[in-house]
Amino acid sequence: MTIRRQLVNFGRTTTDYRVGCGALGELDSLVSHVVGSPKRAMLICDALVSDEVHELARRALIDIGFSIEEVRFGADASLTRLADADALLARIADAAITADDLIVAVGGFELCSLVSYCSTVWCQGTSSVAIPLTLDAMCSVATSMRQLDVGDAAEMVGILPHWDMIVCDIDLVTARPVDEVGMGYVQLVSCALAESKRAWEQFPDLVDGMLAGREKSFADALCRAQTARGSAIRSANPSSRNAVLYGTVTARALGACLGGDVPAYRLLAEGMRFEARLAHDVCGFEADTLFDQDDLLEDLGIEELAFELDADRFIEALRRERFSRSNRFMLALPRFPGSIRLANVDDDVLHRHAEAFLASRRPDADADR
């Protein structure tokens, strides 16, 4: 398929977003005009990068005319702390990278987030290209980053990305098991719900196409995700700008309670399921739309999670998570497709839904029905 182009605009930045099959094979022509006069480039890769992908990226930069400095992180490398950004900035300084040079990130969401932060602050902004290798990174790196940890405070330091170009190769994510693409699937469901009623009604067809391995369906879903996330971030309404938080507060709270063995995509799916039920009570979110969301997640292979958790402990974790970032306990809840806004949740509503949700997730819940 043809490499598709979409301009992602928010704030004062515009990102040239490219997506299609075989995009890595056309990297030299895609990236050739990002900087005016190619001189130096820093190629930064994580452990997800195969030798083949690394060679494609390296050869493309050389063919354009760059001399290359490389940083390759191993599987055990830390990429999520502010100290890790300081260390990478030191490597950028050693390579004598200037504002006229190029920084290229190849890897998953954490690596792209780290590089996004560093390239934005280096020389008050250095040209940068992201080559995300996972579906969730393809969905989100244009508009957000995994915020950096400071001491015991997790995910607290971040900025809006300022990528010049993002190149997504659909071949890397088609026909992959759900454990590899699950986070991307969940984010795409959330984006479809946030975009519009029309996008939500059309999304089941895209799900069918993605499950069938159709490249166009992946490209359509990813491009629509950029529209939804970009619209939320540049919204004049501060409440609307928080639409990307849908499900995340509950996901983080569940993660704190259940430990690190549960895949992040399953936690986010549970967060969206729980918060959709809150929205039905708090915002009048239609039950049919709520169940449509459940069905889409199931169709994508993301089943309900079985666990046992005390309601008071769960609510305490929810409050602790939200109050670590805000002085008010408000959650990003859907009102209808195309509208996700911050909303207050009364204590009695929160307790009632928490108890019902947790009772339905007990391992013996099916036997009790």
C-alpha positions in Angstrom: 0.0 0.0 0.0 1.0 3.6 -0.5 2.7 5.3 2.4 0.1 7.6 3.9 0.8 11.0 5.3 -1.0 12.9 8.0 0.0 16.2 9.6 -0.6 16.1 13.4 -1.1 19.6 14.7 -1.3 20.7 18.3 0.1 23.7 20.2 2.8 25.3 18.1 4.1 22.0 16.5 3.3 20.0 13.4 4.5 16.4 13.1 4.7 14.7 9.7 3.1 11.3 10.4 3.8 8.6 7.8 2.3 5.1 8.0 2.2 2.2 5.6 3.6 -1.2 4.7 7.3 -1.3 3.9 7.8 2.2 5.2 11.2 1.3 6.6 12.4 0.4 3.1 11.6 4.0 2.0 13.2 5.6 5.0 15.9 7.4 3.1 13.4 9.2 0.8 11.0 10.0 3.7 13.6 11.5 6.1 15.8 13.2 3.4 14.2 16.6 3.9 13.8 16.7 7.7 17.0 18.8 8.0 18.3 21.2 5.4 21.9 20.0 5.2 22.7 16.6 6.5 25.8 16.4 8.7 25.5 14.5 12.0 22.8 12.1 13.2 22.4 10.2 16.4 20.7 6.9 16.1 19.2 5.7 19.4 17.8 2.1 19.6 16.4 -0.1 22.3 16.4 -3.9 22.6 13.3 -4.3 20.4 15.3 -3.3 17.4 16.4 -6.3 15.3 19.6 -6.4 13.3 17.6 -6.0 10.1 15.7 -2.9 11.3 18.9 -1.4 12.7 20.7 -1.9 9.4 17.8 -0.4 7.4 17.8 2.7 9.6 21.6 3.1 9.7 22.0 2.6 5.9 19.2 5.1 5.2 20.9 7.8 7.2 24.2 7.2 5.6 22.7 7.3 2.1 21.1 10.7 2.9 24.6 12.0 3.8 24.8 11.8 7.6 27.7 10.7 9.7 26.3 8.6 12.5 26.8 8.3 16.3 24.9 5.4 17.9 23.4 4.6 21.2 22.0 1.1 21.7 20.2 0.2 24.9 20.0 -3.4 26.1 17.0 -5.2 27.5 17.9 -4.4 31.1 18.5 -0.7 30.4 16.5 1.9 32.4 14.6 4.3 30.2 12.0 5.8 32.5 13.8 8.0 35.0 14.8 11.7 34.8 18.3 10.5 35.5 18.2 8.4 32.3 17.4 11.5 30.4 20.4 13.3 32.0 22.6 10.3 30.9 21.3 10.4 27.3 21.8 14.2 27.1 25.4 13.6 28.1 25.8 11.2 25.2 24.2 13.7 22.9 26.7 16.3 24.1 29.6 13.9 23.6 28.5 13.4 20.0 28.5 17.2 19.4 24.9 17.2 18.2 23.6 20.7 17.4 20.2 22.1 16.7 20.9 21.6 12.9 21.6 17.9 13.3 19.2 15.0 13.6 18.2 12.6 16.4 16.5 9.4 15.4 14.7 7.0 17.9 14.0 3.4 16.9 12.1 1.3 19.4 9.1 1.1 21.8 7.1 3.7 23.6 9.6 4.1 26.5 12.6 4.7 24.3 10.7 7.1 22.0 9.4 9.0 25.1 12.9 9.4 26.5 14.3 10.6 23.1 11.3 12.9 22.7 12.1 14.6 26.0 15.9 14.9 25.2 15.5 16.1 21.6 13.0 18.8 22.7 15.2 20.3 25.4 18.6 19.9 23.6 19.5 23.3 22.1 15.9 24.3 22.8 14.8 21.9 20.1 16.7 19.5 17.8 15.2 17.9 14.7 14.0 14.4 15.5 12.5 11.4 13.9 10.7 8.5 15.6 10.4 5.0 14.2 8.1 3.3 16.6 8.2 -0.5 16.5 5.1 -1.3 18.6 1.4 -0.6 17.9 0.9 1.4 21.1 3.9 3.6 20.3 2.6 4.1 16.7 -0.7 5.2 18.3 0.6 7.6 20.9 4.2 8.9 20.4 3.1 11.8 18.2 1.0 13.3 21.0 2.3 12.0 24.3 5.3 10.6 26.1 5.7 8.2 29.0 6.5 10.7 31.7 9.7 10.3 33.6 10.1 9.1 37.2 11.8 11.2 39.8 12.8 9.3 43.0 9.7 7.5 44.2 7.3 9.7 42.1 6.4 7.7 39.0 5.6 9.4 35.7 5.7 13.0 36.8 8.0 14.8 34.4 7.0 15.2 30.8 6.5 17.6 27.9 4.5 17.6 24.7 6.4 15.8 21.9 8.0 17.8 19.1 8.8 15.2 16.5 9.5 16.4 13.0 8.5 13.1 11.5 7.2 9.7 12.7 7.5 6.7 10.4 5.3 3.7 11.1 5.8 0.4 9.2 2.6 -1.6 9.4 4.4 -4.8 8.6 5.8 -4.8 12.1 2.4 -5.1 13.8 0.1 -7.1 11.5 -0.7 -10.7 12.5 1.0 -10.3 15.9 -0.2 -12.0 19.2 -2.4 -9.9 21.5 0.3 -9.7 24.2 2.4 -7.7 21.7 -0.3 -5.4 20.3 -2.8 -5.4 23.1 -1.9 -2.0 24.5 -2.2 -0.5 21.0 -5.6 -2.2 20.6 -6.9 -0.7 23.8 -5.6 2.7 22.9 -7.3 2.6 19.5 -10.6 1.7 21.1 -10.3 4.7 23.5 -9.4 7.0 20.6 -12.4 5.8 18.5 -14.7 6.6 21.5 -13.1 10.0 22.0 -13.2 11.1 18.3 -16.8 11.1 17.2 -20.1 9.1 16.9 -19.3 8.4 13.3 -15.8 7.1 14.1 -17.2 4.9 16.9 -19.8 3.4 14.6 -17.2 2.7 11.9 -14.6 1.2 14.3 -16.0 -2.4 14.4 -15.2 -2.7 10.7 -11.6 -1.6 11.4 -11.4 -4.2 14.2 -12.5 -6.9 11.8 -9.9 -5.7 9.3 -7.1 -5.6 11.8 -7.9 -9.1 13.1 -7.9 -10.2 9.5 -4.4 -8.7 9.1 -5.5 -6.0 6.6 -2.9 -3.3 6.4 -5.3 -0.6 5.4 -7.4 -1.1 8.5 -4.3 -0.6 10.7 -3.4 2.5 8.8 -6.9 3.9 9.0 -7.2 3.2 12.8 -3.8 4.8 13.5 -4.5 7.9 11.4 -7.9 8.4 13.2 -6.1 8.0 16.5 -3.9 10.9 15.7 -6.9 13.0 14.9 -8.6 12.1 18.1 -5.6 12.6 20.4 -4.5 15.8 18.6 -8.0 17.3 18.9 -8.1 16.5 22.6 -4.7 18.0 23.3 -5.3 21.3 21.4 -8.9 21.7 22.8 -9.6 25.1 24.3 -11.5 23.3 27.1 -9.1 22.2 29.9 -11.5 19.3 30.8 -11.5 18.0 27.2 -7.7 18.0 27.1 -7.8 15.2 29.7 -9.6 12.8 27.4 -6.4 10.8 27.0 -6.6 10.0 30.7 -9.7 7.7 30.2 -9.0 4.5 32.0 -5.5 5.4 33.1 -6.2 6.4 36.7 -8.0 3.0 37.4 -5.3 1.2 35.5 -2.5 2.7 37.6 -4.5 2.0 40.8 -5.1 -1.6 39.9 -1.4 -2.0 39.0 -0.4 -0.7 42.4 -2.7 -3.1 44.1 -2.1 -6.2 42.0 1.6 -5.9 41.4 3.7 -5.9 38.2 2.7 -9.3 36.8 -0.4 -8.2 35.0 0.2 -6.9 31.5 -0.3 -3.1 31.2 -2.8 -3.4 28.4 -5.1 -5.6 30.5 -5.0 -3.1 33.3 -5.9 -0.3 30.9 -8.8 -2.3 29.5 -10.1 -2.9 33.0 -9.7 0.8 33.7 -11.9 1.7 30.7 -14.5 -0.9 31.7 -14.8 0.4 35.2 -14.8 4.1 34.3 -17.4 3.5 31.6 -19.7 2.1 34.3 -19.0 5.1 36.4 -19.8 7.3 33.4 -23.2 5.5 33.0 -24.2 6.7 36.5 -22.3 10.1 36.6 -22.6 11.3 33.0 -25.5 9.4 31.5 -23.2 7.4 29.2 -25.5 5.0 27.3 -25.5 1.3 28.4 -25.5 0.2 24.8 -22.3 2.1 24.1 -20.7 0.7 27.3 -21.5 -2.8 26.2 -20.2 -2.1 22.7 -16.9 -1.1 24.2 -16.8 -4.4 26.2 -17.6 -6.3 23.0 -14.8 -4.6 21.0 -12.3 -5.4 23.7 -13.4 -9.0 23.7 -13.3 -9.2 19.9 -9.7 -8.0 20.1 -8.8 -10.8 22.5 -8.7 -8.7 25.6 -10.8 -10.6 28.1 -11.9 -9.5 31.5 -9.3 -9.9 34.2 -10.0 -12.2 37.2 -8.6 -11.0 40.5 -9.6 -10.5 44.1 -9.3 -7.1 45.8 -10.8 -5.3 48.7 -13.0 -2.4 47.7 -11.6 0.0 50.4 -8.1 -0.8 49.2 -9.0 -0.2 45.6 -10.7 3.2 46.3 -7.7 4.2 48.4 -5.4 3.4 45.5 -7.7 5.4 43.1 -7.6 8.4 45.4 -3.9 8.2 46.0 -3.2 8.0 42.2 -5.5 10.9 41.3 -4.4 13.2 44.2 -0.7 12.7 43.2 -1.5 14.7 40.1 -4.4 16.9 41.0 -6.0 18.5 44.1 -9.5 17.3 42.9 -10.8 13.8 42.5 -12.1 14.0 39.0 -11.9 11.2 36.4 -12.0 11.5 32.6 -15.4 9.9 31.8 -17.2 9.5 28.5 -20.6 11.2 28.0 -21.1 9.9 24.5 -18.9 9.0 21.6 -16.9 12.1 20.8 -17.0 13.6 24.3 -14.8 12.5 27.2 -14.6 15.1 30.0 -13.4 15.4 33.6 -16.2 14.7 36.0 -16.7 14.6 39.8 -17.6 11.3 41.2 -19.5 11.2 44.5 -18.3 8.9 47.3 -21.4 6.8 47.4 -21.4 6.3 43.6 -17.7 5.4 43.7 -18.1 2.9 46.5 -21.2 1.3 44.9 -19.5 0.8 41.5 -16.2 -0.3 43.1 -17.9 -3.1 45.1 -20.0 -4.3 42.1 -16.9 -4.2 39.7 -14.7 -6.1 42.1 -17.4 -8.7 42.9 -17.7 -9.4 39.2 -13.9 -9.9 38.9 -13.5 -12.5 41.7 -12.2 -15.8 40.3 -15.4 -17.5 41.6 -17.8 -14.9 40.2 -19.0 -17.1 37.4 -19.8 -19.9 39.8 -21.9 -17.5 41.9 -24.1 -16.4 39.0 
